[in-house]
Amino acid sequence: MANEGAQKWLIGIAAALAIVLVLVYAARLFRSEGRALTPEELYEIATTASDNGEREKATAELSDCGAAGVEHLVKLLDKSHPDSVRALAIQGLQANWHFDSMPAFLNALNDSSLIVRGRAKVAVENFTGRRFEFKPNGPKKDREAVVAHIRKEWEQLSDSAGFQAWMKRKANSSQQ
């Protein structure tokens, strides 16, 4: 008899949870019906969705928001977010030619996540126009030595007037 009561209680809890999930899903559909989600709404999904796939999708969509999505992509680089979300944030910032993120990309080359290091490598190489012997899956000691070299190169490169003009053109072209 007690077992039967526990089963009914569990079924009731499961039904209530299912109703809540349906309502949350319906609210998302209703909220986005007929219009694109705002960068703020996408950021909310990217940071709070229980499904990692939804978080990744929202992060990728932030990249398509241009300058309006950049501030949110920068916040997604924080270590508290899943590796896949941080990697997509790097990719989005790179696609938007957000050169102010270069220090974060350089730091990401030493991240604990292979996917984050790999995306950071691509971003750094695209921003500098140079290829480096950085192996995202290489030994940490080797990676650190290459990162130190890349940091020096970036300092020299970013101080160049010609390079600064190129960065400005790239950043402006991504916002059009």
N, C-alpha and C positions, 0 to 999 in steps of 0.2 A: 504494500500500500504506500509506504513512504517512497519507494522507488518510483511508483507511478506518479506521485506528486512532483518528484524531482524532474521526471521526464517532461511533464506538462509545463513546469517552470522553465526548463531549458528551451522547450519549443516556443513558449511565449517570448523569451528573451531573443531567440533567433528571429522570430517574426518581427519583433520591434526593431531589431537591428536592420533587417531587410527593408523595412518601411523607411527607416532613416536614410539608408543608402540610396533608395529610389528617390526620395525627396531631394537629397543633395544632388544627385545626377540630374533630376528634372530642373532644379534651380539653375544649374550650370547651363543646361540647354536653353532654358528660358532667357537667362541673362545674355547669352550670346546669339540668340535667334535673330537672324536678319542683320547682324552687324558684327564687325570685327571686335574682338576683345581689346580693351585698352592695355597699354604697357603695364599699368598698375594692376589690372586684373590678371594679366599673364604672370607677373611677378608673384602675385598672391598664390596662384596655382603652382608655380615653380617652387615655391617654398613650403607649401602646406599640403599639397595633394598626397594622399596615402600611397598612390600608385606611382612608382618611379617612371613608368612610361609617360604618364601625364605630365610629370615634372619636366622630363626631357622635351616633350613636345612643346610645352609652354616656353621653355628656355630657347628652343630653336625658333619659335615664332617671335620672340623678343628681338632676335637678330634682324627680322624683317621690318621692325618698327623704326629702323634708322636711329637718328640721334635721340629720339624719345625713348628708345629701349636701352641705350648705352648705359645710363646710370644704374639701371636694374641689373644689367649683365655684370657690371663691375661688382655689385653687391653679391652676386652669385659665385664669385671667385672665392668667397670665404670657405674655410675648411669645414664648416659645419654642414655643408651641402654635399650630396653624393658625388662621387668622382665623375660620373657620366654627366651630371649637370654642370660641374665646374669645367669639364672638357668642352662641353657645348658653349659655355659662356666665353671661353677663350676663343673658340671658333667664331662666335658672333662678334666679339670685339675686333678680331682680326678682319672679318668681312666688312666691318664698318670703319676700318682704318683708324682705330682709336689708339693713336700713338702714346697717349698718356698711360696706357695699360702696359707699356713695355716693361717697367720695373716689376710688375706683377707676373708677366710672362717669364722674365728672367728668374724670379723666385720659383715659379712653377716648374722650371727645369729640374729643380731638386725635390719636387713633390714626391710623396710616398707612392702615388698612383702612376702606373705605367701609362695609362691612357691620358692622364693630365700632362705628363712629361712629353708624350708624343705630340699632342696638340700644341703645346707650348713651343716645341721645336719648330713645327711648321709655321707658327705665327712669327717667331723670332726671325726665321730665315726669310719669310715674306717681307717683314718690316725692314730688314737690313739689306735685302737683295743679295745676300751671301749665303753660301752653304758652309756648315760647320761639321766637324767630325764628332758631333754629339750623338751618342747612342742612348736612346731613352731606356733601354734594357741593359745597358752596360754597368760595370761596377761603380758604386757611388763615388769612390775616390777619383776615377777617370772622369765621371760626369762633372764633379766639382771643379776639376782643373779646366775643363772646356768652358764651363760657365764663367769662371773667372776671366778667361780670355775673351769671351763674348761680351762681358760687361765692359771691359776696356775698349773693345772695338766700338761698342754702342756709344760710349762717352765721346770718343773721337768723332764718330760719324754724326751723332746728333748735334755736335757743336758746329758742324760745317754749314755755312750759309746756303750752299746749293742743296744740301740734303734737307734743311729746314723748309726751303721753298717747295721741294718735292713732297715732303710730308704734308704741307698745307694743301697742295693741289690734290693729293690723294684723299685727304680727309674731306675736303670740299666736294670732291666728285662722288663720294659715298653718300652724301647728304642730299643729293639731287634726285 
